[in-house]
């Protein structure tokens, strides 16, 4: 991050231990099949911490080399300053403006519940369609946006119990 000449190191550093725990012990995925239908989804709503996600993708076997990581924030690289869907294997969505990633994660959780209602039984095991979880990281900038408040209200009123966000309060 320093070599790329950017700031925002607070989130990437503050979330490192939580991120490793999540990816190592809870998140279900297959790095050889990034689009596996039964995978859990990971949303990095505070996309400025993208180096954290890139390092996790590399460490957990996705198609992202150290050379790719060394090209962080360079034009045409597979590691842009904010994660971009379709550019890097394992990146589930492009987050865009603050709060949009949070709201998009709510949409992903709703899609999971709708899929489960059509193809799985409620309470069925994790090997059934729609039984995946959506995990995400969110920062205070995201939560200050109205879209995040509206999405959180929707998630709560629709009991989206398959949505788990971890709040980053790195005080930077």
Secondary structure in CASP SS format (residue, H / E / C, confidence):
PFRMAT SS
TARGET T0000
AUTHOR 0000-0000-0000
METHOD secondary structure of the structure
MODEL  1
X C 1.00
X C 1.00
X C 1.00
X C 1.00
X C 1.00
X C 1.00
X C 1.00
X C 1.00
X H 1.00
X H 1.00
X H 1.00
X H 1.00
X H 1.00
X H 1.00
X C 1.00
X H 1.00
X H 1.00
X H 1.00
X H 1.00
X H 1.00
X H 1.00
X H 1.00
X H 1.00
X H 1.00
X H 1.00
X C 1.00
X C 1.00
X C 1.00
X C 1.00
X C 1.00
X C 1.00
X C 1.00
X C 1.00
X C 1.00
X C 1.00
X C 1.00
X C 1.00
X C 1.00
X C 1.00
X C 1.00
X E 1.00
X E 1.00
X E 1.00
X E 1.00
X C 1.00
X C 1.00
X H 1.00
X H 1.00
X H 1.00
X H 1.00
X H 1.00
X H 1.00
X H 1.00
X H 1.00
X H 1.00
X H 1.00
X H 1.00
X H 1.00
X H 1.00
X C 1.00
X C 1.00
X C 1.00
X C 1.00
X C 1.00
X C 1.00
X H 1.00
X H 1.00
X H 1.00
X H 1.00
X H 1.00
X C 1.00
X C 1.00
X C 1.00
X C 1.00
X C 1.00
X C 1.00
X C 1.00
X C 1.00
X C 1.00
X C 1.00
X C 1.00
X C 1.00
X C 1.00
X C 1.00
X C 1.00
X C 1.00
X C 1.00
X C 1.00
X C 1.00
X C 1.00
X C 1.00
X C 1.00
X C 1.00
X C 1.00
X C 1.00
X C 1.00
X C 1.00
X C 1.00
X C 1.00
X H 1.00
X H 1.00
X H 1.00
X H 1.00
X H 1.00
X H 1.00
X H 1.00
X H 1.00
X H 1.00
X H 1.00
X H 1.00
X H 1.00
X H 1.00
X H 1.00
X H 1.00
X H 1.00
X H 1.00
X H 1.00
X H 1.00
X H 1.00
X C 1.00
X C 1.00
X C 1.00
X C 1.00
X C 1.00
X C 1.00
X C 1.00
X C 1.00
X C 1.00
X C 1.00
X C 1.00
X C 1.00
X C 1.00
X C 1.00
X E 1.00
X E 1.00
X E 1.00
X E 1.00
X E 1.00
X E 1.00
X H 1.00
X H 1.00
X H 1.00
X H 1.00
X C 1.00
X C 1.00
X H 1.00
X H 1.00
X H 1.00
X H 1.00
X H 1.00
X H 1.00
X H 1.00
X H 1.00
X H 1.00
X H 1.00
X H 1.00
X H 1.00
X C 1.00
X C 1.00
X C 1.00
X C 1.00
X C 1.00
X E 1.00
X E 1.00
X E 1.00
X E 1.00
X E 1.00
X E 1.00
X C 1.00
X C 1.00
X C 1.00
X C 1.00
END
